[in-house]
Amino acid sequence: MKKRSTLIVTGLIILSAIPFSLNILINMFFDDLDTEIYEKKKARVEQRRQIEKMFPELDTTDPLRPQVVIENKTEDKQ
């Protein structure tokens, strides 16, 4: 009887440790994933800033369709 209760207690301890260990593993995975997403987003923002410095006439509010604003400097000279 003592051996059986020892096995039951050991099994309960192992079963109760599984959610904690899974929680730790999931948190580690998402921490790495969040860091990776942050680094990609940071690189895109930096690239966009460099493009805006190189081409100040670009309208980068819509990154899929940048619009070039060209000033009309043609005036009638009389």
N, C-alpha and C positions, 0 to 999 in steps of 0.2 A: 504494500500500500504506500509506503514511504517513497519507493522508487517511482511509482506512478504519479504521485503528487509532485515530485521533483521534475519529472518530464513535463507535466502540465504547466508548472510555473515557468520552466525554461522556455516552453513553446509560447506562452503568453508574453514573455519578455521579448522574444525574437519577433513575434507578430506586432508588438507595440513599437518596436524599433524600426520596422519597415517604413511606416509613413514619415517618420522623422528623416530617415536616410534619403527617401525619395524626394522629400521637400528640399533637402540640402542639394541634391543633384539637380533638381529642376531650377532652383535659384541660381546655381552656378551656370547652367546652360543659358538662362535668360540674361544673366549679367554679361556673359560673353556676347550674346546676340545683341543686346542693347549697345554695348561698346562698339561693335562692328557697324551697326546702323548709324550711330552717332558719328563715327569716323567717316563714313561715306557721305553723310549729310554735310559734315564740316568741309570735306574736300569739294563738294559741289558748290557750297557757298563761296569758298575761296576762289574757285575757278570762275564763278560768276563775277566776283569782284575784280579779278584780273581782266576779264573781258570788258567789263564796264570802264576800267581805266584805259584800256587800249582803244576802245570804240565808245566814246562818251555819247555819240549820237544815237546809239541803239536804245530802244525802249525794251527793257528786259522784264517788264511786269508780267508778261506772258511768255515763259521760257520756250514754249513749243512754237510760237510764232513771233519772233522778234521783229519789230517794225523799225525801219530806218526813217528817221525824220530828217528831211533835207530842206534846208532853208532856200527859199527862192531869192536869189540876189540879182536877178535880171531886172534891171530898171531901164526905162527909156531914157537914153541920153540925148538931149536936144540942145 
